[in-house]
């Protein structure tokens, strides 16, 4: 999609262009190291360095850095506990990884001139597909074929079943799409809007330049909120899907 | 009408889906606020549900935006 857009400085879509840094090819597939890969590696290094440095001292009374790491941990642990209960403990490392990875990628994208990895649907879809596949496998391992009862809600009159069951199946199958599209569209639309308004600041006459500049500054703050909120929502929905798989409809 | 023009009109029409998302998100936050003002002590417990409702309402609108993007660039 992005490749079709003509690259140019004033083009709001140019920020999403993928550039090859180290061209590589394997069995006819393009596996080049791109700016997207670079920012994923950067996020990984940042997360690792931050968490290792923060938890290095392992003080009983945490210092400043250690408290930030602990409150991040406690925040995600709270989401998992709230949605999955005690069964959620063994999913916690995975959910925490998803949360902090998406959050770091979103926040890295807020640095002017950097690249937002999560503004590409292929990245978010890979993450969402992983969540969906894991949840489905967990469901079938836990409940066997009984898991299919997820599509047959309790207390529905039998004559409504031909209508309800297809709806439930479609809503289950559409989960990875809605999960990935939400993150991708939010990040992409927000960054495009910032660029469009920054473009107004260039093209408008002298005095009127102040308006788009102020708007962009205010909207950058909102974008930080959206970056965090989308990482949070992705995590919460991951937990909800896992909860469906672990507990099905009963609690 | 040229095919190119029809494409742009179609993409614009697909963005109408965001009207529904706007109404939905406004409804959710408005109702949360009125509920929270009536019973402030119960409000923090429902904050996660608020964000889930917001996310679900928003997703339907974003599907429309996705269609617009597919029309434009697909």
Boltz contact constraints between the chains, C-beta under 6 A:
constraints:
  - contact:
      token1: [A, 1]
      token2: [B, 73]
      max_distance: 6.0
  - contact:
      token1: [A, 4]
      token2: [B, 73]
      max_distance: 6.0
  - contact:
      token1: [A, 178]
      token2: [B, 59]
      max_distance: 6.0
  - contact:
      token1: [A, 181]
      token2: [B, 62]
      max_distance: 6.0
  - contact:
      token1: [A, 181]
      token2: [B, 66]
      max_distance: 6.0
  - contact:
      token1: [A, 182]
      token2: [B, 59]
      max_distance: 6.0
  - contact:
      token1: [A, 182]
      token2: [B, 62]
      max_distance: 6.0
  - contact:
      token1: [A, 185]
      token2: [B, 62]
      max_distance: 6.0
  - contact:
      token1: [A, 185]
      token2: [B, 65]
      max_distance: 6.0
  - contact:
      token1: [A, 233]
      token2: [B, 51]
      max_distance: 6.0
  - contact:
      token1: [A, 233]
      token2: [B, 55]
      max_distance: 6.0
